[in-house]
């Protein structure tokens, strides 16, 4: 282990009217340092995860963090981006700088302001994270991409609509207990499985309840080397981490296998000396319910074609064998692109330390995080271990 999460701050996700990018950053940056029991001057480096892509006019957000605290003037600050895995990419850069002994304390902020953009333009901005030559055509959106993936999976393994509805219902039920979640409402299995005016088909077999939300939000965490972390009030270590990138074009991959996701999990477990049965919980990237289902298989929790059965059998429920997305996931919590990976690490760290409040799962311990950019293109896995709660 080379770095620990020692503090965090999480803003509310949703439509944050009246708060621009700068204000969202300020809402969490100083709070994370205070939560760690450190002073702003203790920060050696800053990484900001921000997808951007045209959501807001203001780009170049790295130095916006300094607007929150004058003590950060002249500190190195870098913007990091890797599609929907942007937040985890920023976290990993912070861990790398500590491993390289370039920093002892690092502030990582993830932020996105999506609702400043007219709704009809958001899909086009997100499609920049696809292979545009082949996949961005005829008004295609990522809902359309994952709708195609779901159709292909259904053709291979049978209709999984009820399993996807169970995943949606689980995550919405879990989100009720998350004070940071955008949609804190238990929609119920029947609502999620039934096509209606309130839950229409969006693309392919995907219903509205199978799709994550457009969100504004920010989250920040503080990383420290182990020596520093052990002097602080809480410390959650990176027992292992892995990043795997796959081909960008879906045409070059078996898109229903999520091979990059599987490779990242295997690498992380090999480095940690663990396997999936050692994990007590996982925060995973449910941008669409079919994505969470495929991740069950890629991470080794289910065999190919059995991800739906895993969901229907209750294995991933909050009281199941491996709780997945006890936070409500992207489905309920929201998905402000640059903030998502940072948020996932915070949620997992809270669970690992037994400090997740109403979200808490039984018998916390090793926690897994999987965050991906594109359709399993940029794949990030972290295995977190509590050192001090």
Secondary structure, 3 states (H helix, E strand, C coil): CCCEEEEEEECCCECCCCCCHHHHHHHHHHHHHHHHCCCHHHCCEEEEECCCCCCCCCCCCHHHHHHHCHHHCCCEEEEECCHHHHHHHHHHHHHHHHHCCCCCEEEEEEEEECCCCCHHHHHHHHHHHCCHHHHCCCCCCHHHHHHHHHHHHHHHHCCCHHHHHHHHHHHHHHHCCCCCCCCCCCCCHHHHHCCCCCCCEEECCEEHHHECCCCEEEEEEEEECHHHHCCCCCEEEEEEEEEEECCCCHHHCCCCCCHHHHHHHHHHHHHHCCCHHHCCEEECCCCEHHHHHHHHHHCCCCCCCCHHHHHHCCCCCCCCCCEECCCCHHHHHCCCHHHHHHHHHHHHHHHHCCCCHHHCCCCCCCEEEEEEECCCCEEEEEEEEEEEC
